[in-house]
Amino acid sequence: MVSLCHFAAGEEATTDTPPSDEIPDPVRSFEEAFFKYPDILTTVRAQGFTEPSPIQCQAWPVLLQGKDLIGIAQTGTGKTLAFLLPALIHIDNQPVPRSERGGPNVLVLAPTRELALQIEMEVKKYDYHDIKCVCLYGGGSRKDQVDIVLKGVEIVIATPGRLNDLCVAGYINLSSITYLILDEADRMLDMGFEPQIRKVLLDVRPDRQTVMTSATWPEGVRRLAKSYTKGAVQVYVGTLDLAAVHTVKQTVEIIPEETKRERLLEIIRNMSTDDKVMVFVGKKLLADDISSDLSLQGISVQCMHGDREQSERVQALEDIKTGYVRILIATDVAARGIDIEDITLVVNFDFPRNIEEYVHRVGRTGRAGRSGEAISLFTRSDWAQAKDLIKILEEAEQVTVDGRL
């Protein structure tokens, strides 16, 4: 391991291969990273950022040299901007004029429609040299998406299913892709997208530049990285071991199953006026049931799960982001790809099916250096997860409500 730079709040960005003499030094400011690209600096300054995050400090010089990158960091650490700004420069610096490239240059693969839409929003914030993008996802209008593609775009952001659909139909030619991002690769593998990913990558030119991001580093992600990156620099913030965000206070309450609703209501009634809460449940029907129950008690909530229409999911996100409601009941479809910076509390009404999902749920709060809290209602049926959960709690120096599991 080669330690590159020590950052505030105990975070350290570290790389593996290639040898240290081939790894560029991290940057310390936006100006140091993009002094050759004044228009990039202008669009970054317009967003009001003061300094880059740890992963951005190391990723930018690596990517601007054209190297492949594997970025491992928790959500909320600035991974999107880490790969996005070099992508804009990559598009602009291609020797072939845009009109002669035969299709888009940048492809971002994302596991969920929410994450894909979130990335699209980020791209549109950075108005740079008339670079256009399209977001392709199931549930959105196929015709509208095809119309945008046919008008010409430089960046395609897509979920694997819809991308394969439009490739098979002949609307997208992946041979023009020279910069590929696999965002949240661990989540894509969890959701069973590996066959679609491998199918897509068969059609992308082998001399591309590849970026892979992941919140965790399991064997499946390592295998994918080995297969589809070349001499990649591995950058990680924190630890490669599974760990929850340290800015989140984690509390585990061991209670009987039949008292969970009563406890949830108590938590909600004790919310302060500044709190925003995400409540995670295991089943879609339960999400609807709890939402209806709370609404009947005069508590404004929104609900998000896989069976809701895309327009309903968009509205739910808008309502929680704007503060129109302060409680979002969700299944794990909302555990990734949703960037709501001011969530103060996560409640695991149902404990997740695996410890990786627990880490991602907890990561919905404590984002961008803020503090947050996570309360997990832990019942007898969850005991099989206790060993792994204790490791996460110990790593983050947390305790349960009574100090033990």
C-alpha positions as CSV (number, residue, x, y, z in Angstrom):
1,M,0.0,0.0,0.0
2,V,1.2,3.5,-0.8
3,S,-0.1,6.3,1.4
4,L,-0.6,9.4,-0.8
5,C,-1.9,12.1,1.4
6,H,-3.3,12.5,4.9
7,F,-6.6,14.4,5.1
8,A,-8.7,16.0,7.8
9,A,-11.2,14.0,9.9
10,G,-8.9,11.0,9.9
11,E,-9.4,10.2,6.2
12,E,-6.6,8.9,4.1
13,A,-6.6,8.3,0.4
14,T,-4.5,5.3,-0.5
15,T,-3.6,3.5,-3.7
16,D,-2.5,0.0,-4.7
17,T,-1.1,-0.6,-8.2
18,P,0.7,0.6,-10.3
19,P,4.1,1.3,-8.6
20,S,4.3,4.5,-6.7
21,D,6.6,6.2,-9.2
22,E,3.8,6.0,-11.7
23,I,1.2,7.5,-9.4
24,P,0.7,11.3,-9.7
25,D,0.8,13.4,-6.5
26,P,-2.6,14.4,-5.1
27,V,-3.8,18.0,-5.7
28,R,-4.7,20.3,-2.8
29,S,-7.1,22.7,-4.6
30,F,-9.4,23.1,-7.6
31,E,-6.9,25.5,-9.1
32,E,-4.0,23.0,-8.8
33,A,-6.1,20.4,-10.5
34,F,-7.5,22.4,-13.4
35,F,-5.2,25.4,-13.9
36,K,-5.0,24.3,-17.6
37,Y,-8.8,24.4,-17.9
38,P,-10.0,27.9,-16.8
39,D,-13.6,27.2,-18.0
40,I,-13.8,24.1,-15.7
41,L,-12.7,26.3,-12.8
42,T,-15.3,28.8,-13.7
43,T,-18.1,26.3,-13.7
44,V,-16.8,24.7,-10.4
45,R,-16.6,28.1,-8.7
46,A,-20.2,28.7,-9.7
47,Q,-21.3,25.8,-7.5
48,G,-19.8,27.4,-4.4
49,F,-17.3,24.6,-3.5
50,T,-14.4,25.7,-1.3
51,E,-12.1,22.7,-1.5
52,P,-12.0,19.2,-3.1
53,S,-12.8,16.1,-1.1
54,P,-10.1,13.5,-0.4
55,I,-11.1,11.2,-3.2
56,Q,-11.2,14.1,-5.7
57,C,-7.7,15.2,-4.6
58,Q,-6.2,11.9,-5.7
59,A,-8.6,10.9,-8.6
60,W,-8.3,14.0,-10.7
61,P,-4.5,13.9,-11.4
62,V,-4.8,10.1,-12.1
63,L,-7.7,10.5,-14.5
64,L,-6.3,13.6,-16.2
65,Q,-3.2,11.5,-17.1
66,G,-5.6,9.0,-18.9
67,K,-5.1,6.2,-16.4
68,D,-7.8,3.8,-15.3
69,L,-9.1,4.3,-11.8
70,I,-10.8,2.2,-9.1
71,G,-12.3,4.5,-6.5
72,I,-13.6,2.9,-3.2
73,A,-15.3,5.3,-0.8
74,Q,-18.6,5.6,1.1
75,T,-21.4,7.5,-0.5
76,G,-21.4,11.2,0.1
77,T,-17.6,11.6,-0.4
78,G,-17.7,13.3,-3.8
79,K,-17.2,10.3,-6.2
80,T,-19.4,11.7,-8.9
81,L,-17.5,14.9,-9.3
82,A,-14.2,12.9,-9.1
83,F,-15.0,11.2,-12.4
84,L,-17.2,13.8,-14.0
85,L,-14.9,16.8,-14.4
86,P,-12.1,14.7,-16.1
87,A,-14.9,13.2,-18.3
88,L,-15.8,16.7,-19.6
89,I,-12.1,17.5,-20.3
90,H,-11.7,14.1,-22.0
91,I,-14.6,14.8,-24.4
92,D,-13.2,18.3,-25.2
93,N,-9.7,17.1,-25.9
94,Q,-10.4,14.3,-28.4
95,P,-8.5,14.8,-31.7
96,V,-11.5,13.9,-33.8
97,P,-14.2,16.6,-34.1
98,R,-17.5,15.8,-32.3
99,S,-19.4,15.6,-35.6
100,E,-17.2,12.8,-36.8
101,R,-17.1,10.6,-33.7
102,G,-20.2,8.6,-34.6
103,G,-21.7,8.7,-31.2
104,P,-21.2,9.5,-27.5
105,N,-17.8,9.4,-25.9
106,V,-18.7,8.9,-22.2
107,L,-20.8,6.1,-20.8
108,V,-21.8,6.0,-17.1
109,L,-23.5,2.8,-16.0
110,A,-25.5,3.0,-12.8
111,P,-27.5,0.4,-10.9
112,T,-30.7,2.3,-10.3
113,R,-32.8,4.9,-12.0
114,E,-32.5,7.2,-9.0
115,L,-28.7,7.2,-9.2
116,A,-28.8,7.6,-12.9
117,L,-31.0,10.7,-12.6
118,Q,-28.9,12.0,-9.8
119,I,-25.8,11.8,-12.0
120,E,-27.7,13.5,-14.8
121,M,-28.5,16.4,-12.5
122,E,-24.8,16.7,-11.6
123,V,-23.8,16.8,-15.2
124,K,-26.3,19.5,-16.0
125,K,-25.0,21.7,-13.2
126,Y,-21.6,22.0,-15.0
127,D,-22.3,23.9,-18.2
128,Y,-19.2,23.2,-20.2
129,H,-18.7,23.8,-23.9
130,D,-22.2,22.7,-24.9
131,I,-21.6,19.1,-23.9
132,K,-24.9,17.3,-23.9
133,C,-26.1,14.2,-22.0
134,V,-29.0,11.8,-21.9
135,C,-30.3,9.6,-19.0
136,L,-31.6,6.2,-20.1
137,Y,-33.6,4.1,-17.6
138,G,-36.5,1.8,-17.4
139,G,-39.7,3.5,-16.4
140,G,-38.9,6.7,-18.3
141,S,-40.3,7.4,-21.8
142,R,-38.4,5.3,-24.3
143,K,-39.4,7.5,-27.2
144,D,-38.2,10.7,-25.4
145,Q,-34.9,9.1,-24.6
146,V,-34.4,7.9,-28.1
147,D,-35.2,11.3,-29.5
148,I,-32.5,12.9,-27.3
149,V,-30.0,10.2,-28.4
150,L,-30.7,10.8,-32.1
151,K,-30.2,14.6,-31.7
152,G,-26.6,13.8,-30.5
153,V,-25.1,13.6,-27.1
154,E,-21.6,13.2,-25.7
155,I,-22.5,11.6,-22.4
156,V,-24.8,8.6,-21.9
157,I,-25.9,7.8,-18.3
158,A,-27.8,4.6,-18.1
159,T,-29.1,1.6,-16.2
160,P,-27.9,-1.7,-17.8
161,G,-31.3,-2.9,-18.9
162,R,-32.5,0.1,-20.8
163,L,-29.0,0.6,-22.3
164,N,-29.0,-3.0,-23.7
165,D,-32.5,-2.4,-25.0
166,L,-31.4,0.6,-27.1
167,C,-28.2,-0.9,-28.2
168,V,-30.0,-4.0,-29.6
169,A,-32.5,-1.7,-31.3
170,G,-29.6,0.1,-33.0
171,Y,-30.1,3.5,-31.4
172,I,-26.7,3.6,-29.6
173,N,-23.3,2.6,-31.0
174,L,-20.9,1.8,-28.1
175,S,-17.9,1.7,-30.3
176,S,-17.5,5.5,-30.0
177,I,-17.2,5.2,-26.2
178,T,-13.7,6.2,-25.0
179,Y,-14.4,6.9,-21.3
180,L,-16.4,4.4,-19.3
181,I,-17.6,4.7,-15.7
182,L,-19.1,1.8,-13.7
183,D,-20.7,3.6,-10.8
184,E,-21.5,1.7,-7.6
185,A,-20.2,-1.5,-9.1
186,D,-20.9,-3.4,-5.9
187,R,-24.6,-2.5,-6.1
188,M,-24.8,-3.5,-9.8
189,L,-23.5,-6.9,-8.9
190,D,-25.8,-7.3,-5.9
191,M,-28.7,-6.6,-8.2
192,G,-27.6,-9.3,-10.7
193,F,-26.5,-7.0,-13.5
194,E,-23.2,-8.7,-14.1
195,P,-24.3,-10.4,-17.4
196,Q,-25.7,-7.1,-18.8
197,I,-22.5,-5.3,-17.8
198,R,-20.3,-7.9,-19.5
199,K,-22.5,-7.8,-22.6
200,V,-22.2,-4.0,-22.8
201,L,-18.4,-4.1,-22.3
202,L,-18.0,-6.4,-25.2
203,D,-19.0,-3.6,-27.5
204,V,-16.9,-0.8,-25.9
205,R,-13.6,-0.3,-27.5
206,P,-10.7,-1.9,-25.6
207,D,-8.5,1.3,-25.6
208,R,-11.0,3.2,-23.5
209,Q,-10.3,4.8,-20.2
210,T,-12.2,3.0,-17.4
211,V,-13.3,4.3,-14.0
212,M,-15.0,2.0,-11.4
213,T,-16.5,3.2,-8.2
214,S,-17.7,1.2,-5.3
215,A,-18.6,1.7,-1.7
216,T,-17.3,-1.8,-0.8
217,W,-14.6,-4.1,-2.1
218,P,-16.0,-7.7,-2.3
219,E,-14.7,-10.5,-4.4
220,G,-17.2,-9.9,-7.2
221,V,-16.0,-6.2,-7.7
222,R,-12.4,-7.3,-7.6
223,R,-13.1,-9.8,-10.3
224,L,-14.8,-7.2,-12.5
225,A,-12.0,-4.7,-11.9
226,K,-9.4,-7.3,-12.9
227,S,-11.3,-8.2,-16.1
228,Y,-12.1,-4.7,-17.3
229,T,-9.4,-2.3,-16.2
230,K,-5.8,-2.1,-17.2
231,G,-3.1,-1.0,-14.7
232,A,-5.7,0.8,-12.7
233,V,-4.7,3.0,-9.8
234,Q,-6.8,2.1,-6.8
235,V,-7.8,4.9,-4.6
236,Y,-9.7,4.4,-1.4
237,V,-10.9,6.7,1.4
238,G,-10.9,5.2,4.9
239,T,-10.6,1.4,4.8
240,L,-11.1,-1.5,2.4
241,D,-12.9,-3.4,5.2
242,L,-16.6,-3.0,5.3
243,A,-17.3,0.0,7.5
244,A,-20.1,2.5,8.2
245,V,-19.6,6.3,7.9
246,H,-18.0,7.5,11.1
247,T,-20.0,10.7,11.2
248,V,-23.1,8.7,12.0
249,K,-24.1,7.7,15.6
250,Q,-25.4,4.1,15.3
251,T,-27.8,2.8,17.9
252,V,-29.2,-0.7,18.0
253,E,-32.4,-1.3,20.0
254,I,-33.2,-4.9,20.8
255,I,-37.0,-5.2,21.0
256,P,-39.9,-7.6,20.3
257,E,-41.3,-7.6,16.8
258,E,-44.7,-6.6,17.9
259,T,-43.5,-3.4,19.5
260,K,-41.7,-2.0,16.5
261,R,-44.6,0.2,15.2
262,E,-45.0,1.7,18.6
263,R,-41.3,2.5,18.8
264,L,-41.3,4.0,15.3
265,L,-44.2,6.3,16.2
266,E,-42.3,7.4,19.4
267,I,-39.2,8.2,17.3
268,I,-41.2,10.2,14.8
269,R,-43.0,12.1,17.6
270,N,-39.7,13.0,19.1
271,M,-38.3,14.5,15.9
272,S,-37.1,18.1,16.0
273,T,-38.3,20.7,13.5
274,D,-34.9,20.4,11.7
275,D,-35.0,16.6,11.3
276,K,-35.5,14.6,8.1
277,V,-35.9,10.9,8.4
278,M,-35.6,7.9,6.1
279,V,-37.3,4.7,7.4
280,F,-36.3,1.5,5.8
281,V,-38.6,-1.5,5.7
282,G,-38.1,-5.0,4.1
283,K,-41.3,-5.2,1.9
284,K,-43.2,-3.0,-0.5
285,L,-46.6,-3.8,1.1
286,L,-45.2,-2.9,4.5
287,A,-43.9,0.4,3.2
288,D,-47.4,1.3,1.9
289,D,-49.1,0.0,5.1
290,I,-46.9,2.1,7.4
291,S,-47.2,5.2,5.2
292,S,-51.0,4.9,5.2
293,D,-51.0,4.3,9.0
294,L,-48.9,7.4,9.7
295,S,-51.0,9.5,7.3
296,L,-54.2,8.5,9.1
297,Q,-52.6,9.8,12.3
298,G,-52.0,13.1,10.7
299,I,-48.3,12.6,10.0
300,S,-47.2,13.7,6.5
301,V,-45.0,11.1,4.8
302,Q,-43.8,9.9,1.4
303,C,-43.2,6.4,0.3
304,M,-40.7,4.9,-2.2
305,H,-40.4,1.4,-3.5
306,G,-40.0,-0.6,-6.8
307,D,-43.7,-0.9,-7.6
308,R,-44.4,2.8,-7.5
309,E,-44.6,4.7,-10.8
310,Q,-41.5,6.7,-11.9
311,S,-43.5,9.9,-11.5
312,E,-44.4,8.9,-7.9
313,R,-40.8,8.1,-7.1
314,V,-39.7,11.5,-8.5
315,Q,-42.4,13.3,-6.5
316,A,-41.4,11.4,-3.3
317,L,-37.8,12.6,-3.7
318,E,-38.8,16.1,-4.5
319,D,-41.1,16.3,-1.4
320,I,-38.4,15.1,1.0
321,K,-35.6,17.3,-0.6
322,T,-37.7,20.4,-0.4
323,G,-39.0,19.7,3.1
324,Y,-42.6,19.4,2.0
325,V,-42.5,16.1,4.0
326,R,-39.8,15.2,6.5
327,I,-40.3,11.4,6.6
328,L,-39.6,9.0,3.7
329,I,-40.6,5.3,4.1
330,A,-38.5,3.2,1.7
331,T,-37.4,-0.2,0.7
332,D,-33.8,-0.8,-0.3
333,V,-34.5,0.6,-3.8
334,A,-33.8,3.9,-2.1
335,A,-30.7,2.8,-0.2
336,R,-28.4,3.8,-3.1
337,G,-28.2,6.6,-5.5
338,I,-30.2,9.1,-3.6
339,D,-28.4,12.1,-2.5
340,I,-30.4,14.0,0.1
341,E,-27.7,16.0,2.0
342,D,-29.8,16.9,5.0
343,I,-31.2,13.5,6.1
344,T,-30.5,13.6,9.9
345,L,-31.8,10.2,10.9
346,V,-32.1,6.7,9.4
347,V,-34.4,4.2,11.0
348,N,-34.0,0.5,10.2
349,F,-37.6,-0.6,11.0
350,D,-36.6,-4.0,9.4
351,F,-33.0,-4.9,9.7
352,P,-31.6,-5.5,6.2
353,R,-30.9,-8.9,4.7
354,N,-27.1,-8.5,4.7
355,I,-24.6,-6.3,6.5
356,E,-23.5,-4.5,3.2
357,E,-27.0,-3.2,2.9
358,Y,-26.9,-2.0,6.5
359,V,-23.8,0.1,5.7
360,H,-25.5,1.6,2.6
361,R,-28.6,2.5,4.5
362,V,-26.6,4.1,7.3
363,G,-24.8,6.1,4.7
364,R,-28.0,8.0,3.7
365,T,-27.2,10.3,6.7
366,G,-24.0,11.9,7.8
367,R,-23.3,12.9,4.2
368,A,-20.6,15.4,3.1
369,G,-19.1,15.6,6.6
370,R,-22.3,16.2,8.4
371,S,-23.3,14.3,11.5
372,G,-26.3,12.0,11.6
373,E,-27.9,9.2,13.5
374,A,-29.1,5.7,12.6
375,I,-31.5,3.7,14.8
376,S,-31.9,0.0,14.1
377,L,-34.8,-2.0,15.6
378,F,-33.2,-5.5,16.1
379,T,-35.4,-8.5,16.9
380,R,-34.9,-12.2,17.6
381,S,-35.3,-13.0,13.9
382,D,-32.2,-10.7,13.1
383,W,-29.8,-12.5,15.4
384,A,-28.0,-14.2,12.5
385,Q,-26.7,-10.7,11.6
386,A,-25.4,-10.0,15.1
387,K,-21.8,-11.1,14.5
388,D,-21.3,-8.9,11.4
389,L,-23.1,-6.0,12.9
390,I,-20.9,-6.0,16.0
391,K,-17.8,-5.7,13.8
392,I,-19.3,-2.7,12.1
393,L,-20.2,-1.1,15.4
394,E,-16.8,-1.8,17.0
395,E,-15.0,-0.4,14.0
396,A,-16.9,2.8,14.3
397,E,-16.6,2.8,18.1
398,Q,-20.4,2.6,18.7
399,V,-22.5,0.8,21.3
400,T,-26.0,-0.6,21.4
401,V,-28.7,0.8,23.6
402,D,-27.7,-1.4,26.5
403,G,-24.1,-1.8,25.5
404,R,-24.3,-5.3,24.2
405,L,-25.9,-7.6,21.6
